[in-house]
Amino acid sequence: MKFSRRSFLRGAGVMGIGASRIWAQSEKSSPNKSRKAKEDEATISKIRVAQIKVYPDKGKMKVNHIKLTKVLKEIEKEEAVDVVVTPEGFLDGYVSTDKSVTKEDMVRYAIDPHTSEYARSVSEWAMQNKAWVVYGCTRKAADRVFNTVLIYNRKGLLVGMYDKLHLQTHDYKYTPGKHLHVYESEFGPFGVMICADRRWPETARTLTLQGARVIFNPTYGMHGDLNLCMMRTRSYENGIYIVFTHPGQSLITDPRGAVVCNNGDKSKTYTITDIDLSKAPANKGGHIVDRRPDVYRL
């Protein structure tokens, strides 16, 4: 009988013995626990990733939420997925690129993840389908606005918020992020970067050194040949998978720099790809262990 992820999760009891321990660590990680110990706690290495491949409408949050909901309902018909990734700024349609929208206007398109009906709906879907969701939106905090990815675990709990670090041109309408963290899961630590963050090799390298074997990369901007070369290089030099998720392209590159998925079919609203994280040496092998930080000096 073919192994079913949904059966596995029910057997492990998403509310049961092993899984609940892992989720508790995601929600409240122990700073004293070593990276190796956290990696060894991973219970699965093969994951099924769904990438949303739909262009949202600029500034139309309700319309975009309906679009997302329709795609999620289609994904439900598939064999259970482990992670769903949306493009960058999906909820507001990455409205910052609209020249008529000023920095002061951005707050109109920003949500508080703790009170937003859209965020609550995504959280409920994650819980009902026992899947992680990496969800692009504009987030407001106090008097600031961020280009953010919300990270929901299989229980629908918001376990992380990553804010885009590297801002240029229209992105100056946002406040820059301040951290690069990995997030604990039952498939080990993973990282998140948003769009242009991928252009700086320090981004992927920092996440890799923290133990990530896969980086989810919601994006909206450049894609094509140059980006393909960049993503293959980032994967190869770090020994990791990168899941590049753009409204017009689903791209996944593996630890050897090979292309696992490259789908630009306009008739498809999502792609599903199986990846085996045990093939990612990350900080245990490849170029990472042979680095020479003792002589890297400016």
Order of alpha helices (4+ residues) and beta strands (2+ residues): alpha-alpha-alpha-beta-alpha-beta-alpha-beta-beta-beta-beta-beta-alpha-beta-alpha-beta-beta-beta-beta-alpha
